[in-house]
Amino acid sequence: MAANTSSQGLQVNWWSRAWSAAVVGFMTFFLVNVGLMIASVATNSLGRRWFGTLLPDGFTLDWYSSAWKEFQLGDVLLVTMEVVLAVVVLAVVIGVPAAYTLARREFRGKKLLMGLFLLPLMIPPITYGIPMATVMYQTHLAGTLPGVIIANLLPALPFVILVMTPFIEQIDTNLEAAARVFGASTLRMFWHVLMPLLMPGILAASLLVLVRTIAMFELTFLTAGPDTQTLVVALYYSVFAAGVRPSQSIDAMAMVYMVVTLIWLLIAMRFVSPTQLVSRVREHPQKA
């Protein structure tokens, strides 16, 4: 009996090790392929000529200066920054009070309203992007910076509501009641009591909105004009627009996009660690 139990234990242990090895092998294979693809794009963006050899004939930064001038990357980066900052600020300003209402108030149609808020997350952006773009063209918003901001705000706002609602629900309502007993108005209570406790959630929501806005292609493509393209849309046009362009110049622009995205992520990660968000928000009510 003991021998049978021991053999079963060894068999389970062997399957566990085999599964772990398979998972590690798959992840290693995936990461190596992603790394090689990025290395290939980076190398080609720096290479003078690269035909059938292990490495290019030489390296230069001329392709970056060429891409900067040809694709007007200075203006594109400025538009991207304006759109990202505007969407993040508006999504937080609108989304946090909306999440507070959904977390603290019970009213008829609450579940329906929550479903409507989350609808842009559950369906492909192109599904509602085409009719939205049609309306924007009719109202002359398409092709303008406010139009691009509104288009990116539509899917960004649910992220803020989705992230902030559980953060607000975990805060003890007695803190709000105590603040009101001591004469704090709703605005002062929200600013001095709730905001410090909600800051980890606000930073997490801002991080999600920031990443999504930088990478949002469909809605931006449908509503942007020649002077309101973000970096991801400008990259698409550089690849598929009419005319012949050197692949090194396009890869240089792709590297600029990756570097800009990485810088935004590093700045965001400087202020918030996503792996610690849940533990931090649980600690705040206890400290209070």
C-alpha positions in Angstrom: 0.0 0.0 0.0 2.8 2.4 0.9 4.7 1.5 -2.2 1.6 2.2 -4.3 1.2 5.6 -2.7 4.8 6.4 -3.2 4.7 5.5 -6.9 1.6 7.7 -7.4 3.4 10.5 -5.6 6.4 10.1 -7.9 4.2 10.1 -11.0 2.4 13.3 -9.9 5.7 14.9 -9.1 7.0 13.9 -12.6 4.0 15.4 -14.4 4.3 18.6 -12.3 7.9 19.0 -13.3 7.2 18.2 -16.9 4.4 20.8 -17.0 6.6 23.4 -15.4 9.4 22.7 -17.8 6.9 23.0 -20.8 5.6 26.3 -19.5 9.1 27.7 -19.0 10.2 26.5 -22.4 7.2 28.0 -24.1 7.7 31.4 -22.3 11.4 31.3 -23.1 10.7 30.6 -26.8 8.1 33.4 -26.9 10.4 36.0 -25.3 13.4 35.0 -27.4 11.3 35.5 -30.6 10.0 38.8 -29.4 13.5 39.9 -28.5 14.8 38.8 -31.9 12.1 40.7 -33.8 12.8 43.9 -31.8 16.6 43.4 -32.4 16.0 43.0 -36.1 14.0 46.2 -36.4 16.5 48.1 -34.3 19.4 46.8 -36.3 17.8 47.6 -39.6 17.0 51.1 -38.4 20.7 51.6 -37.8 22.1 49.7 -40.8 23.4 51.3 -44.0 22.8 48.3 -46.2 21.6 44.8 -45.1 21.2 42.2 -47.8 21.8 38.6 -47.0 24.4 39.1 -44.3 24.4 38.4 -40.6 24.9 42.2 -39.9 24.6 45.3 -42.0 27.6 46.7 -43.9 27.7 49.6 -41.5 25.8 51.6 -39.0 24.4 55.1 -39.1 21.8 57.4 -37.5 20.9 59.1 -40.8 17.7 57.0 -41.1 16.5 58.6 -37.8 17.1 62.1 -39.0 15.5 61.2 -42.4 12.4 59.8 -40.7 12.2 62.8 -38.4 12.1 65.2 -41.3 10.1 63.1 -43.8 7.3 62.0 -41.3 7.4 65.3 -39.3 7.9 63.4 -36.1 8.2 66.5 -34.0 4.7 67.6 -34.8 3.4 64.0 -34.4 5.0 63.6 -31.0 3.5 66.9 -29.9 0.0 65.9 -31.0 0.4 62.5 -29.3 1.5 64.1 -26.0 -1.5 66.5 -26.1 -4.0 63.7 -26.8 -2.6 61.4 -24.1 -2.5 64.1 -21.4 -5.9 65.4 -22.3 -7.5 61.9 -22.3 -5.8 60.9 -19.0 -6.9 64.1 -17.2 -10.5 64.1 -18.6 -10.9 60.3 -17.9 -9.8 60.8 -14.3 -11.9 63.9 -13.7 -15.0 62.3 -15.1 -14.4 58.7 -14.2 -13.6 59.1 -10.5 -16.9 60.8 -9.5 -18.8 58.3 -11.7 -17.1 55.4 -10.0 -17.8 57.0 -6.6 -21.5 57.2 -7.5 -21.6 53.6 -8.7 -19.8 52.4 -5.6 -21.8 54.3 -3.0 -25.3 54.8 -4.4 -28.0 52.4 -5.0 -30.6 53.4 -7.6 -32.8 51.9 -10.2 -31.0 51.0 -13.4 -27.6 50.9 -11.8 -26.6 47.6 -13.4 -27.8 48.8 -16.8 -25.8 52.0 -16.5 -22.7 50.0 -15.4 -23.2 47.8 -18.5 -23.4 50.8 -20.7 -20.2 52.2 -19.3 -18.4 48.9 -19.9 -19.8 48.4 -23.4 -16.8 50.0 -25.2 -14.6 47.4 -23.5 -16.6 44.4 -24.6 -17.0 45.1 -28.3 -14.3 45.9 -31.0 -13.6 49.6 -31.3 -14.2 49.5 -35.1 -17.8 48.4 -34.4 -18.8 51.7 -32.9 -15.9 53.7 -34.4 -17.4 53.9 -37.9 -20.8 55.4 -36.8 -19.0 57.7 -34.3 -16.6 58.9 -37.0 -19.7 59.5 -39.3 -21.3 61.7 -36.7 -18.0 63.6 -36.1 -17.6 64.3 -39.8 -21.2 65.6 -39.9 -20.5 67.9 -36.9 -17.1 68.9 -38.3 -15.3 67.4 -35.3 -13.4 64.8 -37.3 -9.9 65.9 -38.2 -9.6 68.2 -35.2 -7.7 67.7 -32.0 -10.9 67.8 -29.8 -12.4 65.2 -32.0 -9.4 62.8 -31.6 -9.5 63.4 -27.8 -13.2 62.6 -27.6 -12.7 59.4 -29.7 -9.9 58.2 -27.4 -11.8 59.2 -24.3 -14.8 57.0 -25.1 -13.0 53.7 -24.4 -10.6 55.2 -21.8 -13.4 56.3 -19.4 -14.6 52.7 -18.7 -11.1 51.8 -17.6 -11.1 54.5 -14.9 -14.6 53.4 -13.7 -13.7 49.7 -13.8 -10.5 50.3 -11.7 -11.8 52.9 -9.3 -15.0 51.3 -8.3 -13.4 48.5 -6.2 -10.9 50.9 -4.7 -13.8 53.1 -3.5 -15.8 50.1 -2.2 -12.9 49.1 0.0 -12.8 52.4 1.9 -14.8 52.4 5.1 -17.8 54.7 4.9 -17.3 55.7 8.5 -14.4 57.9 7.4 -16.8 59.9 5.2 -19.4 60.1 8.0 -16.8 61.3 10.5 -15.6 64.0 8.1 -19.2 65.2 7.6 -19.8 65.2 11.4 -16.9 67.6 11.8 -18.4 69.9 9.3 -16.6 69.0 6.1 -18.4 69.8 2.9 -18.7 67.2 0.1 -15.8 68.8 -1.8 -13.5 69.1 1.2 -14.3 65.5 2.3 -13.6 64.2 -1.2 -10.4 66.2 -1.5 -8.9 65.7 2.0 -10.2 62.3 3.0 -10.9 60.2 -0.1 -8.2 61.5 -2.5 -5.2 60.3 -0.4 -6.8 56.9 -0.1 -7.7 56.7 -3.8 -4.4 57.9 -5.1 -3.1 54.3 -5.8 -6.2 53.6 -7.8 -6.1 56.9 -9.6 -2.5 56.2 -10.6 -3.3 52.7 -11.7 -6.3 54.0 -13.8 -4.1 56.7 -15.3 -1.5 54.1 -16.3 -4.1 52.0 -18.1 -5.5 55.0 -19.9 -2.1 56.2 -20.9 -1.0 52.9 -22.4 -4.3 52.4 -24.2 -4.3 55.9 -25.6 -0.8 55.6 -27.0 -1.7 52.3 -28.7 -5.2 53.2 -29.8 -5.2 52.9 -33.5 -8.7 52.3 -34.9 -10.6 55.2 -33.4 -7.7 57.6 -33.9 -7.3 56.5 -37.5 -11.0 57.1 -38.2 -11.2 60.6 -36.7 -7.7 62.1 -37.2 -6.8 64.5 -39.9 -3.4 65.3 -41.5 -2.4 67.5 -38.6 -3.9 65.5 -35.8 -2.3 62.1 -36.2 -0.9 60.3 -33.2 2.4 58.4 -33.5 0.7 55.0 -34.1 -1.4 56.3 -37.0 1.5 58.2 -38.5 3.5 54.9 -38.4 0.6 53.1 -40.3 0.6 55.8 -43.0 4.4 55.6 -43.3 4.1 51.9 -44.1 1.0 51.8 -46.4 0.8 55.3 -47.9 1.5 55.7 -51.6 5.1 56.0 -52.6 8.3 54.1 -52.0 10.1 54.6 -48.6 13.2 52.9 -47.4 12.5 50.1 -44.9 15.3 51.5 -42.6 13.4 54.8 -42.3 10.2 53.1 -41.4 12.0 50.9 -38.8 13.5 54.1 -37.4 10.0 55.5 -36.9 8.9 52.2 -35.3 11.8 52.4 -32.9 10.8 56.0 -32.0 7.3 54.7 -31.3 8.7 51.9 -29.0 11.0 54.2 -27.2 8.3 56.8 -26.6 5.9 54.2 -25.3 8.7 52.8 -23.0 9.5 56.2 -21.6 5.8 56.8 -20.8 5.6 53.4 -19.1 8.8 54.1 -17.1 7.4 57.5 -15.9 4.1 55.9 -14.9 5.9 53.0 -13.1 8.0 55.5 -11.2 4.9 56.5 -9.3 2.9 53.3 -9.2 3.7 49.6 -9.0 0.7 47.6 -10.4 1.8 44.4 -8.5 1.3 46.3 -5.2 -1.9 48.2 -5.9 -4.3 45.8 -4.2 -2.1 45.5 -1.1 -1.6 49.3 -0.8 -5.3 50.1 -1.1 -6.1 47.5 1.6 -3.5 49.0 3.9 -4.9 52.6 3.7 -8.3 52.0 5.4 -6.6 50.2 8.3 -4.1 53.0 8.8 -6.9 55.6 8.7 
